Amino acid sequence: MANLHHDNFKSASDNARAALIHLNLAIIGSKGPGQIPKWCITAKPYLRAIADINYGLEDPTMCVLYALNNMTSWRGPDAKSIKAIFNSLIQEKK
């Protein structure tokens, strides 16, 4: 089972904020409500929870995994680097 170590919460939060900036730019650049990329809609609640370090009842690791899962269709160099950071924060439990 993957585990987001407590030391990585701030890094995850900073990374989620960067992803939210790209998400908002994608929404602004879309040609209307029906043209918003699906990853923007599905990943947004998880990215907000991670960015605010406000996981509620969710496990922080699960929030990161859900966000990563919902961002699979996001492409480009920024997407690759942001997803790589999230992946590096998730480490196998020993």
Contacts in CASP RR format, 6 or more apart in sequence:
PFRMAT RR
TARGET T0000
AUTHOR 0000-0000-0000
METHOD contacts of the structure
MODEL  1
MANLHHDNFKSASDNARAALIHLNLAIIGSKGPGQIPKWCITAKPYLRAI
ADINYGLEDPTMCVLYALNNMTSWRGPDAKSIKAIFNSLIQEKK
1 93 0 8 1.000
2 61 0 8 1.000
2 65 0 8 1.000
2 90 0 8 1.000
2 91 0 8 1.000
2 92 0 8 1.000
2 93 0 8 1.000
3 61 0 8 1.000
3 90 0 8 1.000
3 91 0 8 1.000
3 92 0 8 1.000
3 93 0 8 1.000
4 12 0 8 1.000
4 60 0 8 1.000
4 61 0 8 1.000
4 64 0 8 1.000
4 89 0 8 1.000
4 90 0 8 1.000
5 89 0 8 1.000
5 91 0 8 1.000
8 89 0 8 1.000
9 53 0 8 1.000
9 60 0 8 1.000
10 53 0 8 1.000
11 85 0 8 1.000
11 89 0 8 1.000
12 50 0 8 1.000
12 60 0 8 1.000
12 64 0 8 1.000
12 86 0 8 1.000
12 89 0 8 1.000
13 50 0 8 1.000
13 51 0 8 1.000
13 52 0 8 1.000
13 53 0 8 1.000
15 50 0 8 1.000
15 82 0 8 1.000
15 85 0 8 1.000
15 86 0 8 1.000
15 89 0 8 1.000
16 47 0 8 1.000
16 48 0 8 1.000
16 50 0 8 1.000
16 51 0 8 1.000
16 67 0 8 1.000
17 51 0 8 1.000
18 78 0 8 1.000
18 82 0 8 1.000
19 43 0 8 1.000
19 47 0 8 1.000
19 67 0 8 1.000
19 71 0 8 1.000
19 82 0 8 1.000
20 44 0 8 1.000
20 47 0 8 1.000
20 48 0 8 1.000
20 51 0 8 1.000
22 74 0 8 1.000
22 78 0 8 1.000
22 79 0 8 1.000
22 82 0 8 1.000
23 39 0 8 1.000
23 40 0 8 1.000
23 43 0 8 1.000
23 44 0 8 1.000
23 47 0 8 1.000
26 36 0 8 1.000
26 37 0 8 1.000
26 40 0 8 1.000
26 74 0 8 1.000
27 36 0 8 1.000
27 40 0 8 1.000
30 36 0 8 1.000
30 37 0 8 1.000
37 73 0 8 1.000
37 74 0 8 1.000
38 73 0 8 1.000
39 70 0 8 1.000
39 71 0 8 1.000
39 72 0 8 1.000
39 73 0 8 1.000
39 74 0 8 1.000
42 70 0 8 1.000
43 66 0 8 1.000
43 67 0 8 1.000
43 70 0 8 1.000
43 71 0 8 1.000
43 74 0 8 1.000
46 63 0 8 1.000
46 64 0 8 1.000
46 66 0 8 1.000
46 67 0 8 1.000
46 70 0 8 1.000
47 67 0 8 1.000
49 55 0 8 1.000
49 56 0 8 1.000
49 58 0 8 1.000
49 63 0 8 1.000
50 60 0 8 1.000
50 63 0 8 1.000
50 64 0 8 1.000
50 67 0 8 1.000
55 63 0 8 1.000
61 90 0 8 1.000
64 86 0 8 1.000
64 89 0 8 1.000
64 90 0 8 1.000
65 90 0 8 1.000
67 86 0 8 1.000
68 83 0 8 1.000
68 86 0 8 1.000
68 87 0 8 1.000
71 79 0 8 1.000
71 82 0 8 1.000
71 83 0 8 1.000
74 83 0 8 1.000
END
